[in-house]
Every structure is written in structure tokens, then in C-alpha cells.
Amino acid sequence: MPLQKDYVTPATGATASYHVAQQVTLDGAGQNTSVSVASYLNADMRAAGKAPLYTQQIIVDGLPPDGQSAFTYAEEQLAVANTTDGAMPTYANRFVFAGAEIVA
């Protein structure tokens, strides 16, 4: 399910508010999940078949539990809030969608 959150795209400075996991890759050796996220102006633009404003790879630690869809796991992890323990995330863009709303 897509994510809803305002995100200023680095390439153009335009604000995208609708984000879709397009491809999910599981790395068993590295124990992480790589997500290709396409960001659109809004849901209507995606529904109209418009190109995304921005696409990026985001890697989250861990793999989906048995029986859970890789896409569901990825979207849930993308929306997770940043840690408050002061630790630096493994990847620079890891928490760009922290706090996003998962929408239908």
C-alpha cells in the first residue's frame, strides 16, 4: 500500500506526497530489504499514468517474517520513526518517509 507524506524531491525541489514501493529485493546474506520507491505529486498523478517525480533506493535492515508480503514489510518499515537513541542510520536516506501514513 502506498505511503502519504510530503517529501521535497532533491532533483527538482518539487514536493511529492504519494510514494509507492515498485520493487523489493531481499538480501538473505546481508539480512536487509532494498526498496525502489517512486514518488508522485499525488495519487491522481499515479492513477493517470504520469511519471514519478523521483525514484530512489532505500535499504532497511531485516527481512519480512515468514508469511508476510515483502511489499507490506517494506512499506511498514519505510514508515517507521527514526530511532531516538542517537545512533546513525546505516544508510543516509533510511528515514526519509518516517512517520508516513500508509494509505489504501
Backbone bond lengths (Angstrom), bond angles and torsions (degrees), N, CA, C in turn:
res aa  C-N    CA-C-N  psi(-1)  N-CA   C-N-CA  omega(-1)  CA-C   N-CA-C  phi
1 M - - - 1.438 - - 1.530 108.64 -
2 P 1.285 117.66 141.59 1.473 122.01 -177.12 1.525 113.30 -65.24
3 L 1.316 114.19 165.13 1.461 122.27 177.60 1.517 109.45 -110.81
4 Q 1.328 116.48 144.21 1.463 122.42 177.87 1.525 107.97 -116.89
5 K 1.324 116.25 117.21 1.464 121.55 175.91 1.524 107.44 -170.72
6 D 1.316 116.86 137.90 1.459 119.60 176.06 1.524 109.05 -69.29
7 Y 1.327 115.40 130.98 1.468 122.12 -178.97 1.525 107.23 -141.20
8 V 1.314 117.23 121.45 1.460 121.72 178.20 1.522 107.72 -81.57
9 T 1.323 115.56 116.99 1.465 120.13 -176.83 1.525 110.18 -73.58
10 P 1.341 116.77 134.52 1.467 120.46 -176.23 1.532 113.73 -65.54
11 A 1.316 117.84 -32.28 1.464 120.61 -174.75 1.526 112.97 -70.70
12 T 1.344 117.28 -38.24 1.465 119.73 -173.63 1.523 113.97 -121.98
13 G 1.316 116.92 -18.81 1.461 120.37 -174.56 1.515 112.68 82.59
14 A 1.337 117.15 0.55 1.461 121.03 177.65 1.529 109.09 -74.17
15 T 1.323 115.88 148.38 1.448 120.37 179.48 1.525 110.30 -93.27
16 A 1.307 115.36 120.20 1.462 122.16 174.70 1.520 107.33 -101.19
17 S 1.334 116.69 140.44 1.461 118.48 -177.57 1.527 113.39 -122.27
18 Y 1.325 118.07 -2.28 1.469 121.97 -175.39 1.518 108.10 -129.97
19 H 1.337 116.48 121.40 1.462 120.97 -170.69 1.524 109.83 -128.13
20 V 1.332 115.80 133.66 1.453 121.47 -174.34 1.530 109.90 -126.63
21 A 1.330 115.97 130.76 1.463 120.67 172.21 1.524 106.73 -74.75
22 Q 1.329 116.31 114.81 1.465 120.20 -177.58 1.520 112.84 -95.68
23 Q 1.314 116.16 -32.50 1.462 120.34 -179.09 1.522 108.16 -144.68
24 V 1.321 115.84 136.48 1.457 121.40 178.39 1.526 107.89 -126.64
25 T 1.320 115.54 129.06 1.459 121.38 179.87 1.522 108.72 -121.97
26 L 1.322 116.03 129.76 1.460 121.21 179.81 1.523 109.38 -99.97
27 D 1.319 116.47 131.69 1.463 122.85 178.87 1.526 108.43 -112.73
28 G 1.326 115.87 98.54 1.462 120.63 -177.87 1.513 112.35 -65.30
29 A 1.332 117.32 -38.74 1.465 120.65 -179.11 1.526 110.78 -67.78
30 G 1.321 117.26 -43.59 1.463 121.91 -178.58 1.513 113.73 -85.73
31 Q 1.350 116.80 -9.60 1.463 122.43 -178.85 1.530 111.47 54.77
32 N 1.370 115.49 48.08 1.456 119.22 175.94 1.518 110.34 -143.01
33 T 1.310 114.90 168.96 1.456 123.17 -177.61 1.523 108.25 -124.41
34 S 1.328 116.53 125.63 1.463 122.04 179.34 1.526 108.39 -102.75
35 V 1.327 115.78 130.83 1.456 120.95 -175.92 1.528 109.68 -122.62
36 S 1.313 117.26 126.99 1.459 122.02 172.01 1.526 106.45 -92.28
37 V 1.339 116.18 115.75 1.463 121.83 -175.47 1.529 109.85 -110.81
38 A 1.326 116.14 125.37 1.466 122.31 175.34 1.523 107.80 -100.55
39 S 1.326 116.55 129.52 1.464 122.10 -178.31 1.526 110.02 -110.05
40 Y 1.310 115.34 126.62 1.468 122.92 -178.33 1.525 110.41 -114.16
41 L 1.313 115.99 158.18 1.460 120.96 175.75 1.526 109.54 -53.47
42 N 1.333 116.19 -48.78 1.463 122.11 178.14 1.526 109.17 -162.85
43 A 1.324 117.18 177.93 1.461 122.13 -178.00 1.525 112.01 -62.18
44 D 1.322 116.59 -35.98 1.467 119.89 -179.36 1.522 111.72 -62.08
45 M 1.321 117.43 -37.98 1.467 120.82 179.91 1.529 111.12 -66.00
46 R 1.325 116.01 -39.59 1.472 118.29 177.11 1.520 109.94 -66.45
47 A 1.333 116.79 -44.70 1.461 121.11 -179.65 1.527 111.44 -61.23
48 A 1.328 116.65 -30.51 1.465 121.32 179.84 1.529 112.14 -81.64
49 G 1.337 116.70 -1.17 1.461 120.37 177.83 1.520 114.38 81.71
50 K 1.319 117.40 16.34 1.469 121.07 179.69 1.528 109.82 -72.23
51 A 1.317 115.46 157.61 1.464 121.23 178.46 1.524 109.71 -74.28
52 P 1.333 116.67 149.01 1.463 118.62 176.64 1.524 111.10 -66.00
53 L 1.332 115.88 152.37 1.465 120.89 175.68 1.526 110.36 -72.04
54 Y 1.340 115.48 -29.63 1.460 120.08 -174.62 1.522 108.85 -159.39
55 T 1.310 116.36 145.41 1.465 122.28 174.75 1.518 107.93 -131.56
56 Q 1.334 116.47 137.47 1.462 120.16 179.48 1.518 110.98 -146.47
57 Q 1.317 115.49 156.36 1.459 123.23 174.22 1.523 108.22 -95.42
58 I 1.306 116.48 132.42 1.460 121.65 175.85 1.522 107.08 -128.73
59 I 1.315 116.00 130.12 1.459 121.00 179.83 1.519 108.92 -106.85
60 V 1.333 114.87 128.77 1.460 120.99 176.51 1.519 108.53 -115.11
61 D 1.309 115.96 145.81 1.453 120.63 178.29 1.522 110.20 -70.95
62 G 1.308 116.36 144.84 1.453 121.87 175.30 1.516 113.68 94.45
63 L 1.312 113.91 169.20 1.463 123.51 178.70 1.522 108.63 -124.50
64 P 1.330 117.49 156.32 1.469 118.39 179.00 1.523 110.84 -64.42
65 P 1.328 116.34 144.67 1.464 118.89 175.39 1.525 110.12 -65.93
66 D 1.314 116.28 157.14 1.468 120.90 178.59 1.520 110.26 -52.56
67 G 1.314 115.38 131.89 1.451 121.09 177.15 1.522 114.99 91.08
68 Q 1.330 118.67 -12.72 1.460 119.98 179.35 1.523 109.48 -95.08
69 S 1.305 116.33 138.36 1.459 122.04 176.52 1.531 110.05 -60.06
70 A 1.324 116.25 137.97 1.467 120.76 177.39 1.527 110.53 -60.98
71 F 1.322 117.71 -36.10 1.464 121.03 179.50 1.526 110.86 -68.21
72 T 1.312 117.90 -43.56 1.464 121.50 178.24 1.519 110.19 -61.07
73 Y 1.332 116.74 -45.79 1.461 121.13 178.84 1.525 110.25 -59.66
74 A 1.325 116.61 -47.51 1.466 121.33 -177.88 1.522 110.95 -60.16
75 E 1.316 117.49 -46.94 1.465 120.93 -178.81 1.520 111.58 -64.39
76 E 1.324 116.63 -41.18 1.471 119.59 177.77 1.529 110.76 -62.70
77 Q 1.327 116.69 -41.92 1.459 120.76 -179.38 1.525 111.93 -68.09
78 L 1.332 117.48 -36.09 1.466 120.69 179.08 1.528 111.39 -63.10
79 A 1.327 116.79 -32.91 1.465 121.25 -177.19 1.528 113.19 -84.89
80 V 1.325 117.57 -8.24 1.471 121.57 -178.31 1.522 109.75 -63.39
81 A 1.334 115.45 139.19 1.467 121.08 178.82 1.523 111.02 -67.01
82 N 1.318 115.44 151.24 1.460 122.11 176.84 1.526 109.52 -62.05
83 T 1.307 115.87 150.86 1.458 120.30 178.68 1.530 109.74 -66.74
84 T 1.297 116.07 152.15 1.465 120.59 179.57 1.527 111.79 -109.16
85 D 1.334 116.19 9.58 1.463 119.07 -177.42 1.531 113.15 -88.20
86 G 1.329 117.00 4.35 1.458 120.89 178.29 1.511 114.22 84.15
87 A 1.332 117.47 -3.15 1.463 120.70 179.59 1.527 110.37 -71.07
88 M 1.302 116.16 142.89 1.465 121.09 177.41 1.523 109.08 -80.37
89 P 1.334 117.84 137.32 1.462 118.99 176.63 1.529 110.39 -66.33
90 T 1.315 115.33 152.88 1.461 121.01 -179.35 1.526 111.24 -62.46
91 Y 1.324 117.16 -35.65 1.464 122.24 -177.19 1.525 109.53 -122.80
92 A 1.316 116.74 139.55 1.475 122.53 -172.78 1.527 113.31 -56.21
93 N 1.318 118.30 -40.17 1.469 120.10 -175.46 1.527 112.87 -97.31
94 R 1.303 118.11 16.38 1.465 122.02 -173.42 1.532 113.53 -55.75
95 F 1.311 119.07 -38.24 1.466 120.74 -172.88 1.534 113.78 -111.28
96 V 1.333 118.51 26.09 1.470 119.79 -178.75 1.528 112.56 -64.39
97 F 1.326 118.09 -25.63 1.460 120.89 179.79 1.533 112.34 -108.84
98 A 1.335 116.90 17.25 1.456 120.82 178.74 1.525 109.55 -57.17
99 G 1.311 115.50 133.28 1.459 120.91 179.24 1.517 114.45 82.77
100 A 1.328 117.32 3.21 1.464 120.40 178.71 1.524 110.40 -64.78
101 E 1.307 115.21 151.84 1.461 121.16 175.12 1.522 108.61 -90.02
102 I 1.318 116.69 131.11 1.455 120.68 174.95 1.526 106.84 -83.99
103 V 1.336 117.08 122.67 1.472 121.48 -175.02 1.517 110.99 -117.14
104 A 1.316 114.81 162.06 1.467 120.64 179.23 1.506 111.79 -82.30
